[in-house]
Amino acid sequence: MSVENHHKINTSKLDEILASYDYKKSNLIAILQKIQDVYKYLPEDAMIYVGTKIEGLSPATVFGVATFYAQFSLEPKGKYEIKVCDGTACHVRGSMPVLNAIKNKLELTNGAMTTEDGLFSLETVSCLGACGLAPVVVINDKVYPQMTSDAINIVLDTLLKEER
């Protein structure tokens, strides 16, 4: 991973986060969550820094934790994080056409999951816990129930207009 393509880390901010968790390795997950809140992902340099600052940890251990849990991302996320449920209920009720509409609207091709401008990130999830509202899309914690291709295009158009 090339650091020049990502955020430059602020070690004083990292020290502030580490201090708020008493530099304890038992708080590693919470520390990584806080770092991800700040940067919208876990920068490689930040994980190395954490691994060298907490007694009893190594950068390899930090990377291991970061890659084990699906909640962590090693790549930058967009301002709008879109989650499309592809669980059984959502799939049966049409989540794949909704997913394809999002990819088309945001011009996500060749496996890209974040738009070139960094505004949107897209991911599929196995369950959003709202099967009765299927198919479901969540954008930054806002639930959009019973989505269709047309409906998601309206939602995306609205978000895009807000950014202009």
Backbone as JSON Lines, residues from 0, in Angstrom:
{"i":0,"aa":"M","n":[0.85,-1.17,0.0],"ca":[0.0,0.0,0.0],"c":[0.9,1.23,0.0]}
{"i":1,"aa":"S","n":[0.68,2.12,-0.93],"ca":[1.49,3.3,-1.06],"c":[0.95,4.42,-0.16]}
{"i":2,"aa":"V","n":[1.77,4.9,0.74],"ca":[1.35,5.92,1.68],"c":[1.06,7.23,0.97]}
{"i":3,"aa":"E","n":[1.75,7.53,-0.14],"ca":[1.54,8.81,-0.79],"c":[0.13,8.94,-1.36]}
{"i":4,"aa":"N","n":[-0.54,7.83,-1.59],"ca":[-1.89,7.87,-2.12],"c":[-2.94,7.96,-1.03]}
{"i":5,"aa":"H","n":[-2.53,8.05,0.2],"ca":[-3.45,8.04,1.32],"c":[-3.19,9.24,2.22]}
{"i":6,"aa":"H","n":[-3.98,9.34,3.28],"ca":[-3.83,10.44,4.22],"c":[-2.46,10.41,4.89]}
{"i":7,"aa":"K","n":[-1.96,11.6,5.17],"ca":[-0.78,11.7,6.01],"c":[-1.27,11.63,7.45]}
{"i":8,"aa":"I","n":[-0.64,10.77,8.23],"ca":[-1.11,10.61,9.6],"c":[-0.62,11.76,10.48]}
{"i":9,"aa":"N","n":[-1.41,12.05,11.48],"ca":[-1.11,13.08,12.45],"c":[-0.75,12.35,13.74]}
{"i":10,"aa":"T","n":[0.55,12.26,14.04],"ca":[0.97,11.48,15.21],"c":[0.46,12.09,16.52]}
{"i":11,"aa":"S","n":[0.28,13.4,16.58],"ca":[-0.24,13.98,17.81],"c":[-1.7,13.56,18.01]}
{"i":12,"aa":"K","n":[-2.46,13.43,16.92],"ca":[-3.84,12.94,17.02],"c":[-3.84,11.47,17.46]}
{"i":13,"aa":"L","n":[-2.92,10.69,16.91],"ca":[-2.81,9.28,17.3],"c":[-2.42,9.17,18.77]}
{"i":14,"aa":"D","n":[-1.5,9.99,19.22],"ca":[-1.11,9.97,20.64],"c":[-2.29,10.33,21.53]}
{"i":15,"aa":"E","n":[-3.1,11.28,21.08],"ca":[-4.3,11.67,21.84],"c":[-5.27,10.48,21.95]}
{"i":16,"aa":"I","n":[-5.46,9.77,20.85],"ca":[-6.34,8.59,20.86],"c":[-5.76,7.51,21.77]}
{"i":17,"aa":"L","n":[-4.47,7.23,21.62],"ca":[-3.82,6.21,22.44],"c":[-3.91,6.56,23.93]}
{"i":18,"aa":"A","n":[-3.68,7.83,24.25],"ca":[-3.75,8.26,25.65],"c":[-5.17,8.1,26.21]}
{"i":19,"aa":"S","n":[-6.16,8.37,25.39],"ca":[-7.54,8.25,25.87],"c":[-7.9,6.8,26.19]}
{"i":20,"aa":"Y","n":[-7.11,5.87,25.67],"ca":[-7.31,4.44,25.98],"c":[-6.14,3.89,26.79]}
{"i":21,"aa":"D","n":[-5.42,4.79,27.46],"ca":[-4.34,4.44,28.39],"c":[-3.24,3.57,27.75]}
{"i":22,"aa":"Y","n":[-3.06,3.67,26.45],"ca":[-2.02,2.92,25.75],"c":[-2.08,1.43,26.06]}
{"i":23,"aa":"K","n":[-3.29,0.91,26.32],"ca":[-3.44,-0.5,26.7],"c":[-3.75,-1.36,25.49]}
{"i":24,"aa":"K","n":[-3.04,-2.48,25.4],"ca":[-3.29,-3.38,24.27],"c":[-4.69,-3.99,24.35]}
{"i":25,"aa":"S","n":[-5.26,-4.08,25.53],"ca":[-6.63,-4.6,25.66],"c":[-7.66,-3.67,25.03]}
{"i":26,"aa":"N","n":[-7.25,-2.44,24.73],"ca":[-8.14,-1.46,24.09],"c":[-7.88,-1.32,22.59]}
{"i":27,"aa":"L","n":[-7.14,-2.25,22.02],"ca":[-6.73,-2.12,20.62],"c":[-7.91,-1.95,19.67]}
{"i":28,"aa":"I","n":[-8.95,-2.74,19.82],"ca":[-10.08,-2.64,18.9],"c":[-10.72,-1.25,19.0]}
{"i":29,"aa":"A","n":[-10.91,-0.76,20.19],"ca":[-11.49,0.58,20.37],"c":[-10.57,1.64,19.77]}
{"i":30,"aa":"I","n":[-9.28,1.48,19.94],"ca":[-8.31,2.42,19.38],"c":[-8.42,2.43,17.85]}
{"i":31,"aa":"L","n":[-8.46,1.24,17.26],"ca":[-8.57,1.15,15.8],"c":[-9.9,1.73,15.31]}
{"i":32,"aa":"Q","n":[-10.97,1.52,16.07],"ca":[-12.26,2.1,15.69],"c":[-12.18,3.63,15.68]}
{"i":33,"aa":"K","n":[-11.54,4.18,16.68],"ca":[-11.41,5.64,16.77],"c":[-10.55,6.18,15.63]}
{"i":34,"aa":"I","n":[-9.46,5.49,15.32],"ca":[-8.6,5.92,14.21],"c":[-9.39,5.87,12.91]}
{"i":35,"aa":"Q","n":[-10.17,4.81,12.72],"ca":[-10.97,4.71,11.5],"c":[-12.03,5.82,11.45]}
{"i":36,"aa":"D","n":[-12.57,6.2,12.58],"ca":[-13.51,7.33,12.61],"c":[-12.84,8.61,12.1]}
{"i":37,"aa":"V","n":[-11.6,8.8,12.47],"ca":[-10.87,10.02,12.09],"c":[-10.52,10.0,10.6]}
{"i":38,"aa":"Y","n":[-9.98,8.9,10.11],"ca":[-9.46,8.84,8.74],"c":[-10.41,8.2,7.73]}
{"i":39,"aa":"K","n":[-11.48,7.57,8.21],"ca":[-12.44,6.83,7.38],"c":[-11.85,5.5,6.88]}
{"i":40,"aa":"Y","n":[-10.7,5.13,7.37],"ca":[-10.06,3.84,7.12],"c":[-8.86,3.77,8.06]}
{"i":41,"aa":"L","n":[-8.12,2.65,8.01],"ca":[-6.93,2.51,8.85],"c":[-5.68,2.67,8.0]}
{"i":42,"aa":"P","n":[-5.07,3.86,8.04],"ca":[-3.84,4.06,7.27],"c":[-2.73,3.13,7.77]}
{"i":43,"aa":"E","n":[-1.94,2.63,6.84],"ca":[-0.84,1.73,7.17],"c":[0.1,2.35,8.19]}
{"i":44,"aa":"D","n":[0.48,3.61,7.98],"ca":[1.4,4.28,8.9],"c":[0.81,4.41,10.31]}
{"i":45,"aa":"A","n":[-0.51,4.59,10.4],"ca":[-1.14,4.69,11.71],"c":[-1.08,3.35,12.44]}
{"i":46,"aa":"M","n":[-1.28,2.26,11.71],"ca":[-1.21,0.94,12.35],"c":[0.21,0.62,12.8]}
{"i":47,"aa":"I","n":[1.18,0.99,12.0],"ca":[2.58,0.79,12.4],"c":[2.88,1.6,13.66]}
{"i":48,"aa":"Y","n":[2.42,2.84,13.67],"ca":[2.65,3.72,14.81],"c":[2.04,3.13,16.08]}
{"i":49,"aa":"V","n":[0.8,2.69,15.99],"ca":[0.13,2.08,17.15],"c":[0.9,0.85,17.63]}
{"i":50,"aa":"G","n":[1.36,0.04,16.68],"ca":[2.09,-1.17,17.03],"c":[3.41,-0.92,17.72]}
{"i":51,"aa":"T","n":[3.97,0.26,17.52],"ca":[5.24,0.6,18.17],"c":[5.04,1.36,19.48]}
{"i":52,"aa":"K","n":[3.85,1.88,19.71],"ca":[3.6,2.71,20.89],"c":[2.95,1.96,22.05]}
{"i":53,"aa":"I","n":[2.31,0.84,21.77],"ca":[1.64,0.1,22.84],"c":[2.52,-1.07,23.26]}
{"i":54,"aa":"E","n":[2.86,-1.1,24.52],"ca":[3.71,-2.16,25.05],"c":[3.04,-3.52,24.85]}
{"i":55,"aa":"G","n":[3.83,-4.46,24.37],"ca":[3.33,-5.81,24.17],"c":[2.68,-6.04,22.81]}
{"i":56,"aa":"L","n":[2.66,-5.01,21.98],"ca":[2.11,-5.15,20.62],"c":[3.21,-4.96,19.6]}
{"i":57,"aa":"S","n":[2.93,-5.43,18.41],"ca":[3.82,-5.18,17.28],"c":[2.94,-4.7,16.13]}
{"i":58,"aa":"P","n":[3.52,-4.04,15.14],"ca":[2.73,-3.65,13.97],"c":[2.03,-4.86,13.33]}
{"i":59,"aa":"A","n":[2.69,-6.02,13.33],"ca":[2.08,-7.22,12.75],"c":[0.8,-7.62,13.48]}
{"i":60,"aa":"T","n":[0.81,-7.49,14.8],"ca":[-0.38,-7.81,15.58],"c":[-1.51,-6.83,15.25]}
{"i":61,"aa":"V","n":[-1.18,-5.56,15.13],"ca":[-2.18,-4.54,14.79],"c":[-2.78,-4.85,13.42]}
{"i":62,"aa":"F","n":[-1.93,-5.17,12.45],"ca":[-2.41,-5.53,11.11],"c":[-3.28,-6.78,11.17]}
{"i":63,"aa":"G","n":[-2.9,-7.73,11.99],"ca":[-3.68,-8.95,12.14],"c":[-5.09,-8.67,12.63]}
{"i":64,"aa":"V","n":[-5.2,-7.82,13.63],"ca":[-6.52,-7.46,14.16],"c":[-7.31,-6.68,13.11]}
{"i":65,"aa":"A","n":[-6.65,-5.74,12.45],"ca":[-7.32,-4.9,11.45],"c":[-7.84,-5.71,10.27]}
{"i":66,"aa":"T","n":[-7.13,-6.76,9.91],"ca":[-7.57,-7.56,8.77],"c":[-8.51,-8.68,9.16]}
{"i":67,"aa":"F","n":[-8.55,-9.02,10.45],"ca":[-9.44,-10.09,10.9],"c":[-10.89,-9.62,10.96]}
{"i":68,"aa":"Y","n":[-11.12,-8.41,11.45],"ca":[-12.48,-7.91,11.64],"c":[-12.97,-7.16,10.41]}
{"i":69,"aa":"A","n":[-14.14,-7.55,9.93],"ca":[-14.71,-6.96,8.72],"c":[-15.07,-5.49,8.89]}
{"i":70,"aa":"Q","n":[-15.2,-5.03,10.12],"ca":[-15.57,-3.63,10.35],"c":[-14.46,-2.66,9.97]}
{"i":71,"aa":"F","n":[-13.23,-3.17,9.85],"ca":[-12.11,-2.3,9.54],"c":[-11.81,-2.31,8.06]}
{"i":72,"aa":"S","n":[-11.41,-1.15,7.56],"ca":[-11.04,-1.01,6.16],"c":[-9.61,-0.5,6.05]}
{"i":73,"aa":"L","n":[-8.85,-1.11,5.17],"ca":[-7.48,-0.66,4.93],"c":[-7.43,0.3,3.74]}
{"i":74,"aa":"E","n":[-8.58,0.56,3.14],"ca":[-8.68,1.49,2.03],"c":[-9.62,2.62,2.42]}
{"i":75,"aa":"P","n":[-9.36,3.83,1.91],"ca":[-10.22,4.97,2.25],"c":[-11.68,4.72,1.84]}
{"i":76,"aa":"K","n":[-12.58,5.19,2.67],"ca":[-14.02,5.11,2.39],"c":[-14.51,6.49,1.96]}
{"i":77,"aa":"G","n":[-15.59,6.49,1.22],"ca":[-16.17,7.74,0.77],"c":[-16.94,8.45,1.88]}
{"i":78,"aa":"K","n":[-17.3,9.68,1.59],"ca":[-18.12,10.46,2.52],"c":[-19.45,9.75,2.77]}
{"i":79,"aa":"Y","n":[-19.97,9.13,1.73],"ca":[-21.21,8.37,1.83],"c":[-20.87,6.89,1.71]}
{"i":80,"aa":"E","n":[-21.11,6.15,2.77],"ca":[-20.86,4.71,2.77],"c":[-22.19,4.0,2.52]}
{"i":81,"aa":"I","n":[-22.27,3.37,1.36],"ca":[-23.49,2.69,0.95],"c":[-23.34,1.2,1.19]}
{"i":82,"aa":"K","n":[-24.3,0.64,1.92],"ca":[-24.31,-0.8,2.18],"c":[-25.59,-1.38,1.58]}
{"i":83,"aa":"V","n":[-25.41,-2.37,0.73],"ca":[-26.54,-3.05,0.11],"c":[-26.6,-4.46,0.67]}
{"i":84,"aa":"C","n":[-27.74,-4.81,1.23],"ca":[-27.91,-6.15,1.78],"c":[-28.09,-7.15,0.64]}
{"i":85,"aa":"D","n":[-27.34,-8.23,0.71],"ca":[-27.53,-9.31,-0.28],"c":[-27.91,-10.62,0.42]}
{"i":86,"aa":"G","n":[-28.46,-10.48,1.63],"ca":[-28.98,-11.65,2.34],"c":[-30.16,-12.23,1.58]}
{"i":87,"aa":"T","n":[-30.62,-13.38,2.02],"ca":[-31.67,-14.12,1.3],"c":[-32.91,-13.27,1.02]}
{"i":88,"aa":"A","n":[-33.48,-12.65,2.04],"ca":[-34.71,-11.87,1.84],"c":[-34.48,-10.72,0.86]}
{"i":89,"aa":"C","n":[-33.39,-10.01,1.02],"ca":[-33.1,-8.88,0.12],"c":[-32.81,-9.36,-1.29]}
{"i":90,"aa":"H","n":[-32.04,-10.44,-1.39],"ca":[-31.71,-10.99,-2.71],"c":[-32.98,-11.41,-3.47]}
{"i":91,"aa":"V","n":[-33.84,-12.13,-2.78],"ca":[-35.08,-12.61,-3.41],"c":[-35.97,-11.44,-3.83]}
{"i":92,"aa":"R","n":[-35.92,-10.36,-3.07],"ca":[-36.78,-9.2,-3.36],"c":[-36.11,-8.16,-4.25]}
{"i":93,"aa":"G","n":[-34.94,-8.48,-4.8],"ca":[-34.37,-7.61,-5.82],"c":[-33.21,-6.73,-5.45]}
{"i":94,"aa":"S","n":[-32.35,-7.16,-4.53],"ca":[-31.21,-6.31,-4.16],"c":[-30.15,-6.23,-5.26]}
{"i":95,"aa":"M","n":[-30.05,-7.25,-6.1],"ca":[-29.01,-7.23,-7.14],"c":[-29.28,-6.15,-8.2]}
{"i":96,"aa":"P","n":[-30.51,-5.96,-8.67],"ca":[-30.74,-4.84,-9.58],"c":[-30.47,-3.48,-8.92]}
{"i":97,"aa":"V","n":[-30.75,-3.37,-7.63],"ca":[-30.45,-2.14,-6.89],"c":[-28.94,-1.92,-6.85]}
{"i":98,"aa":"L","n":[-28.21,-2.97,-6.53],"ca":[-26.74,-2.9,-6.49],"c":[-26.2,-2.48,-7.85]}
{"i":99,"aa":"N","n":[-26.7,-3.08,-8.91],"ca":[-26.24,-2.75,-10.26],"c":[-26.58,-1.31,-10.64]}
{"i":100,"aa":"A","n":[-27.76,-0.83,-10.2],"ca":[-28.14,0.56,-10.46],"c":[-27.17,1.52,-9.78]}
{"i":101,"aa":"I","n":[-26.76,1.18,-8.56],"ca":[-25.79,2.02,-7.84],"c":[-24.46,2.04,-8.58]}
{"i":102,"aa":"K","n":[-23.99,0.86,-8.97],"ca":[-22.72,0.78,-9.7],"c":[-22.77,1.6,-10.99]}
{"i":103,"aa":"N","n":[-23.88,1.49,-11.7],"ca":[-24.02,2.24,-12.95],"c":[-24.06,3.74,-12.69]}
{"i":104,"aa":"K","n":[-24.88,4.16,-11.73],"ca":[-25.03,5.58,-11.43],"c":[-23.71,6.21,-10.99]}
{"i":105,"aa":"L","n":[-22.96,5.49,-10.18],"ca":[-21.7,6.02,-9.64],"c":[-20.49,5.68,-10.5]}
{"i":106,"aa":"E","n":[-20.75,5.0,-11.63],"ca":[-19.69,4.62,-12.57],"c":[-18.59,3.81,-11.89]}
{"i":107,"aa":"L","n":[-19.02,2.85,-11.07],"ca":[-18.07,1.94,-10.41],"c":[-17.86,0.73,-11.33]}
{"i":108,"aa":"T","n":[-16.69,0.67,-11.92],"ca":[-16.38,-0.41,-12.87],"c":[-15.09,-1.11,-12.46]}
{"i":109,"aa":"N","n":[-14.86,-2.23,-13.06],"ca":[-13.63,-3.01,-12.83],"c":[-13.38,-3.32,-11.36]}
{"i":110,"aa":"G","n":[-14.45,-3.58,-10.63],"ca":[-14.31,-3.97,-9.23],"c":[-14.1,-2.83,-8.26]}
{"i":111,"aa":"A","n":[-14.05,-1.58,-8.76],"ca":[-13.89,-0.43,-7.87],"c":[-15.1,-0.33,-6.95]}
{"i":112,"aa":"M","n":[-14.85,-0.01,-5.69],"ca":[-15.94,0.11,-4.73],"c":[-16.01,1.52,-4.13]}
{"i":113,"aa":"T","n":[-15.12,2.4,-4.53],"ca":[-15.16,3.8,-4.12],"c":[-15.03,4.66,-5.37]}
{"i":114,"aa":"T","n":[-15.85,5.69,-5.45],"ca":[-15.8,6.56,-6.62],"c":[-14.47,7.3,-6.68]}
{"i":115,"aa":"E","n":[-14.08,7.69,-7.88],"ca":[-12.78,8.35,-8.06],"c":[-12.67,9.64,-7.27]}
{"i":116,"aa":"D","n":[-13.8,10.32,-7.07],"ca":[-13.77,11.57,-6.3],"c":[-13.8,11.33,-4.79]}
{"i":117,"aa":"G","n":[-13.9,10.05,-4.38],"ca":[-13.9,9.71,-2.97],"c":[-15.19,10.04,-2.24]}
{"i":118,"aa":"L","n":[-16.24,10.34,-2.99],"ca":[-17.5,10.73,-2.38],"c":[-18.32,9.54,-1.9]}
{"i":119,"aa":"F","n":[-18.32,8.45,-2.67],"ca":[-19.14,7.28,-2.35],"c":[-18.3,6.02,-2.26]}
{"i":120,"aa":"S","n":[-18.64,5.18,-1.28],"ca":[-18.1,3.83,-1.19],"c":[-19.28,2.88,-1.16]}
{"i":121,"aa":"L","n":[-19.11,1.74,-1.78],"ca":[-20.18,0.75,-1.88],"c":[-19.69,-0.58,-1.38]}
{"i":122,"aa":"E","n":[-20.54,-1.26,-0.62],"ca":[-20.23,-2.61,-0.2],"c":[-21.51,-3.41,-0.05]}
{"i":123,"aa":"T","n":[-21.38,-4.71,-0.22],"ca":[-22.51,-5.59,0.06],"c":[-22.3,-6.19,1.43]}
{"i":124,"aa":"V","n":[-23.4,-6.4,2.13],"ca":[-23.35,-7.02,3.45],"c":[-24.34,-8.16,3.48]}
{"i":125,"aa":"S","n":[-24.07,-9.14,4.31],"ca":[-24.9,-10.34,4.36],"c":[-26.24,-10.13,5.04]}
{"i":126,"aa":"C","n":[-26.31,-9.16,5.94],"ca":[-27.59,-8.91,6.61],"c":[-27.53,-7.55,7.28]}
{"i":127,"aa":"L","n":[-28.6,-6.79,7.12],"ca":[-28.72,-5.51,7.82],"c":[-29.77,-5.57,8.92]}
{"i":128,"aa":"G","n":[-30.33,-6.77,9.12],"ca":[-31.29,-6.95,10.2],"c":[-32.64,-6.31,9.95]}
{"i":129,"aa":"A","n":[-32.99,-6.15,8.69],"ca":[-34.27,-5.52,8.36],"c":[-34.96,-6.3,7.24]}
{"i":130,"aa":"C","n":[-35.03,-7.6,7.41],"ca":[-35.56,-8.49,6.35],"c":[-36.98,-8.12,5.93]}
{"i":131,"aa":"G","n":[-37.79,-7.65,6.86],"ca":[-39.16,-7.28,6.54],"c":[-39.25,-6.05,5.66]}
{"i":132,"aa":"L","n":[-38.14,-5.32,5.52],"ca":[-38.1,-4.11,4.7],"c":[-37.33,-4.32,3.39]}
{"i":133,"aa":"A","n":[-37.05,-5.56,3.08],"ca":[-36.21,-5.9,1.93],"c":[-36.8,-5.42,0.61]}
{"i":134,"aa":"P","n":[-35.89,-5.1,-0.32],"ca":[-34.44,-4.98,-0.17],"c":[-34.05,-3.66,0.5]}
{"i":135,"aa":"V","n":[-33.03,-3.75,1.32],"ca":[-32.61,-2.63,2.15],"c":[-31.24,-2.11,1.72]}
{"i":136,"aa":"V","n":[-31.13,-0.78,1.75],"ca":[-29.86,-0.09,1.53],"c":[-29.67,0.83,2.72]}
{"i":137,"aa":"V","n":[-28.44,0.9,3.22],"ca":[-28.11,1.84,4.3],"c":[-27.02,2.77,3.78]}
{"i":138,"aa":"I","n":[-27.25,4.06,3.95],"ca":[-26.25,5.06,3.57],"c":[-25.95,5.87,4.82]}
{"i":139,"aa":"N","n":[-24.73,5.75,5.31],"ca":[-24.3,6.45,6.54],"c":[-25.32,6.3,7.65]}
{"i":140,"aa":"D","n":[-25.72,5.09,7.93],"ca":[-26.63,4.76,9.02],"c":[-28.09,5.13,8.78]}
{"i":141,"aa":"K","n":[-28.42,5.69,7.63],"ca":[-29.83,5.94,7.31],"c":[-30.34,4.76,6.49]}
{"i":142,"aa":"V","n":[-31.45,4.19,6.93],"ca":[-32.01,3.0,6.29],"c":[-32.98,3.42,5.18]}
{"i":143,"aa":"Y","n":[-32.79,2.82,4.02],"ca":[-33.68,3.02,2.88],"c":[-34.35,1.68,2.59]}
{"i":144,"aa":"P","n":[-35.63,1.54,3.0],"ca":[-36.32,0.27,2.84],"c":[-36.94,0.09,1.46]}
{"i":145,"aa":"Q","n":[-37.21,-1.15,1.11],"ca":[-37.92,-1.52,-0.11],"c":[-37.39,-0.77,-1.33]}
{"i":146,"aa":"M","n":[-36.1,-0.83,-1.5],"ca":[-35.44,-0.12,-2.58],"c":[-35.72,-0.77,-3.93]}
{"i":147,"aa":"T","n":[-35.75,0.08,-4.92],"ca":[-35.82,-0.35,-6.32],"c":[-34.71,0.4,-7.05]}
{"i":148,"aa":"S","n":[-34.45,0.01,-8.27],"ca":[-33.44,0.71,-9.07],"c":[-33.8,2.18,-9.25]}
{"i":149,"aa":"D","n":[-35.07,2.46,-9.54],"ca":[-35.5,3.85,-9.72],"c":[-35.38,4.63,-8.41]}
{"i":150,"aa":"A","n":[-35.8,4.03,-7.31],"ca":[-35.76,4.71,-6.02],"c":[-34.33,5.04,-5.59]}
{"i":151,"aa":"I","n":[-33.4,4.12,-5.78],"ca":[-32.02,4.38,-5.37],"c":[-31.39,5.45,-6.25]}
{"i":152,"aa":"N","n":[-31.78,5.52,-7.5],"ca":[-31.27,6.59,-8.38],"c":[-31.73,7.96,-7.89]}
{"i":153,"aa":"I","n":[-32.96,8.05,-7.39],"ca":[-33.47,9.31,-6.84],"c":[-32.68,9.69,-5.58]}
{"i":154,"aa":"V","n":[-32.43,8.71,-4.72],"ca":[-31.64,8.96,-3.5],"c":[-30.25,9.47,-3.88]}
{"i":155,"aa":"L","n":[-29.6,8.8,-4.82],"ca":[-28.24,9.2,-5.22],"c":[-28.25,10.58,-5.88]}
{"i":156,"aa":"D","n":[-29.25,10.85,-6.71],"ca":[-29.35,12.18,-7.32],"c":[-29.46,13.26,-6.26]}
{"i":157,"aa":"T","n":[-30.24,13.0,-5.23],"ca":[-30.4,13.96,-4.13],"c":[-29.07,14.21,-3.44]}
{"i":158,"aa":"L","n":[-28.33,13.14,-3.14],"ca":[-27.02,13.3,-2.48],"c":[-26.05,14.04,-3.38]}
{"i":159,"aa":"L","n":[-26.06,13.72,-4.65],"ca":[-25.16,14.39,-5.6],"c":[-25.49,15.88,-5.69]}
{"i":160,"aa":"K","n":[-26.76,16.24,-5.69],"ca":[-27.16,17.66,-5.75],"c":[-26.68,18.39,-4.5]}
{"i":161,"aa":"E","n":[-26.73,17.73,-3.34],"ca":[-26.27,18.34,-2.09],"c":[-24.78,18.65,-2.13]}
{"i":162,"aa":"E","n":[-24.04,17.9,-2.93],"ca":[-22.58,18.07,-3.0],"c":[-22.16,19.17,-3.98]}
{"i":163,"aa":"R","n":[-23.08,19.6,-4.8],"ca":[-22.71,20.61,-5.81],"c":[-22.77,21.99,-5.28]}
